[in-house]
Amino acid sequence: MKATLPSRALVLAPMVALTHRALRQLILGFGGLDLAFTEMASAAALLAHTPFDSCYLDADPQPERVVYQFYTTRPEPLPGALEKVSTRGVFGADINFGCSAPHILRSGGGAAWMREPEKAAGLIRLARGAWSGSLSAKLRIGADDDYGRLKAFCDGLVEAGLDFLTLHPRLEGQKFRRTGRWDYVARLSSELPVPVVGNGDIRNYDGYARWMAEARPAGIMIGREAARRPWIFALIRGRETDPAFEMDIDLREVALRFLGLVEEFLPPEYHESRAKRFLGYYADNFSFAHHLRTRFQNAIDIPAMRIVLDEYLSEVPEDRLKVESN
């Protein structure tokens, strides 16, 4: 039976070199997370049996909460890639129509599909024929801010068999410095017959509560803040039921737990890069974030990162514990 999107869903966004099993398991340990997207995987690469397939396809420890995200530059590889993961018991599969990285756009993947709506709808139709589970798509507003064009694009995807979609309400080439256009999330949420998840600019409970009230999406997707504060989903769920809810966080213990999960579940070739990627965000929790981030980036391996953390906390011991309420 096809899974349905949970009510007021809290979703971990797909992020390159971040949304692997180690981060997912760290976040699940705090609670509050409904769904977790994997980092974007190439459908063609999976069919070619490229190295580290097992890492990209690791849906444990709770595959029923995992959404595999695929990108493709042409239709042909997608059915085979979906078939490859069809027996893994995951919640669903997602097609990326939102990545605006220059090399992805040049190759015809990601947001480039939004320039060809009929082909994009055809891709979803092809995926629907090959995949019986939940099928979604993640997209941006597009190359311009024409809402009518965006709505027509989404209508085509829905007619082709999409179960829900996620909108990151920024233009194709727009970076994070400007606030996303959540009015687009609101309009799609009210006008489409399928659930719409909003993504972007959620930094705390107040931001979550604001956009849930104003845009009324089916759920909220959180990306970079989940790397900065892996307890953000648990904090939001706690605040929903108790306005005075607080969490006591041991920053050292959380960092060490994450590094241990990287060593346990990721290939050795990924240890240094994935640890540094996470710690680059996580360092924002500390008083001297730039200094600590630089030291992490200069560490030669994970044992050296542990030493950096302990040396820092010996100098700034008051940074170890914090109380989170928003």
N, C-alpha and C positions, 0 to 999 in steps of 0.2 A: 504494500500500500504506500502511495506517495506521501512523504512527510509534508506538513504544512508549516508555514512561517509562524513561530510563536507570537503571541500577543505582546506588543511593545518590545519587540525583539532587540536585544543588545548583541551587536555583531562585531567581530574583529575583522578589520580590513585586510585585504591582500597587500603585502609590502615585501619588496625584494629583499632577500637576505635577512628577513625578520620573522615572517609568519611561518616558521617551521615548528616541529614538534616541541622543541625545548621551550619556546616562548608560550606556545599554546598550553603546555602542561603547567607551566608556572602560573599562568592566568587562571586556569581551571582550579588550581589549588586554593585560590582566594574565593572562587565562586562568582556567580552573577552572569557568566557568559552563556549566551544561547547558541550562537553559531560562530564558527571561526573559518574564514577563508584561507586557503593556502596561498603562498606566493604564486604569481602568474607563471604557469608552465606552458611550454611550447607543445602543441599537439603533435607536430611533426617530429620533434626531438624525442618525445616519448615513444613513438612508433619506431624510431631508429635505435632504440635501446641505448641511449647515451648514458654516460657514467652518472651515478648518483640518482638514478630513477627511484630507488628505494627511499631516499631521503625526501624527494618531492611528493611521493605517494604515501608516505607514512601518515595515516589518519588516526593512529592511536593517541591517547588512551580511550577516547570517546568518539569513534568515527561517526556516530549518529549526530554529532554536532559539527561535522566538517563539511565544507563546500570546496570541491576542487575547482580552481579557476584555470581556464585555458585561454590562450591566445593562439590565433592562427592567421596566416597571411592569405590562405586560400581554403576553399571548403573541403577538399578531398581528405586531408588527414583527420578531421574532427571525429567522424563516426568511429574510426578505429581507435582513437585515443579514448573516447567515451566507453567503448566496449572493453578496453583494457582495464578500466577501473570499475566496471559495472558490478562486480561481485564483492566489493570492499565494504559495503554497508554504510556508505556515507550519506549524509543528508541530501546532498545535491551536487550539481555541476553548474558552473557559471562561465559565461562567455565574456571576454574582456572587449568592450567597445570604448574604453575610456583612457587607456594608456597613451600619453602624448610624448613619450620619450622620442627624440628625433630619429633614432635608428629603427624604432618600432613603426613610426609613421612612414618612414621612407620605404620600409619593406611591405607596407600595405596592411599592417596589423593594428590592433588597438583602435584609437579614435579615427583612423583612416576609414574604417567601415562606415562611420556615420556620414561620410560624404557620398556613400552609395547605398541608400536606404533599401532598395529592392534586393540588392545582393546580401545585405545584412539580414533582412527578413528570410531570405532563402537559406542563409547559414543556420538561423534558428530552426527553420523547418527541417533542415537536414539533421540537426542535433536532436530535435524532438523525436524524429523517427528512430534514432539510435539509442535514446536514453529514456527510461521509464520513470526515473526519479524526478525530484524537484529540479526545474531548469530555470535559471535566472541569467540576467545580464547586468553588467556594471558599465555605466557610461557617464560622459560629461554633457554639458549643454550643447556642445558642438563648436563649429568654427566661428559662429556668430551667435548673437543673443535672440534670434528669431524663435519665439516660443511656438508659433504655429508649425515651423519646420521640426522642432524637437518633438512636439506632440504627435505629428504624423509619423515620425520615425518610430516612436514608442508604440503607436497603434499597430504599425506593421509587425513589430516584434511580438506583441500580444496575440495578434491574429495568427501568427506562425506557431504559437504554442508556448509562449513564455509564462511562467508561473508567478514570478515577481521580478522587480528590477531595483537596482540601487542607482541613485543619481548623486554624483559629486557635482554640485552646482557651480562649476567654473567653466570658462571657455576652454577650448582645446589647448591653447598654449599658455593659459593663465597660471601663474605660480601661486604660492600660498600667502603672499603679502597682502592681498586683498581678500576681504571676507566673501565667502561664497553667497550665491543668490538663492537663499532658501525660499524665496517666493516661488521659484520654479518647482521646488519640491512640493510646496503647498498646492500649487495648481495641478501638478500631475497626480498627487495623492487624491485630490477630489474628482478628477476627471477620468482616470484610468480604472478599468474593471479589475485590476490586479493590485496587490500590495506594492507600495513604494517605500523603500528604505532611504533615508537621507544620510549623507556622508560629508564630513568636513567641518572644521572649526569647533569641535566639541572638546573642551579642555577640562570640564568639571561638571558636577551635578547641575549647577545653575544653568550652564549652557544646554545641557541635555533637557532640563525641564522647560526652558524657554522654547526650544525648537519643537519639542513634542507638542507644546500647547499652541504655538503659532502656525506650524506647518502641518501638524497632524499626520505625520508619516506612520507607516506600520511599524517602524523600528528605526534605530539609530546605529550607524556604523562608525566605529572609532578606530583610528589608525595610529599616528605617532604618539598620541597621549598614552596609548596602551603600552608602548615601550618605555616611556618616561615613568609611568605609574601603572604597573601591571595589576594593581588592585582597583583600578578605576571602575570596572564593571561591578565588583562587589560593593564599592562605595555607593554607586548609583542605586543599586537595588536596596541597600540598607536605608538610604535617605528617602526612597519612595515610600517606605512604610513607617519610618521614624525620623522626623526632621532633626532630631538631636543626635542622630547616629554618627559615631566616630570610629576610626580604626587606628590602632597603635601599630606602627610600622617600624621594624628593625631593618634599616637600609642595608646594613652589612649582611644580615642573614638572607635577605631577598637576593642580593647580588651573588652571594656564594651559592645559593640554591640554583640560580639560573646557570652559572658556570658549570656546576655539576651536571645539570641536565644536558648542556651542550656536549660535554664529554661523554655522557652516557648514550645519547641518541643520535648525534650527528657524526658524519664521517670525519676522521682526523683532518682531512684536507680543508674542512669548513670551520674548524674550531676557532682559529684566530680571527678570521674575517667576521664570522657571525657574532662572536663575543664582542668584538670592537664595535660592530654596528649597533648592538643593543646598548652597550655602555656609553656610547656617544650620546644617546638620549637620556639614559638613566642618570648620568652625571648631573643633570639639571636639578636633581633633588638636593644637591650639596651646596654649601655656602660659596665655595670657590670652584664653581663648576668648570670654568674654562681651564684652570690649572689641572684639575683632576682628569678632565677629558683628554688633555694633551698627554698626560702621563699614561693613561690607558692606551692611547693610540701608539705610543712609543714602546709599549711593552712587547716583548718578543713572543710570548705565549701565554696561555691561561694561568699557569703557576705564577708568572711574573705579574699578571693582573691582580691576582689575589694579594701579592705582596704590596703592590701599589695601593690597594684599598686599605689594607691594615696600616701601612705607613701614614696614609692620609688621616685615618681615624685616630691614630696615636697623637697626631698634631692637632686635630679638631674633633675631640671626642664627643662634643655636644651635637655633632651632625649625625650620629648613629641612629638615634631614635627620633621619630616625628609622629605627631598626631594629625590624621587626615580627617577633615569634615566636609570638604568640598573639592 
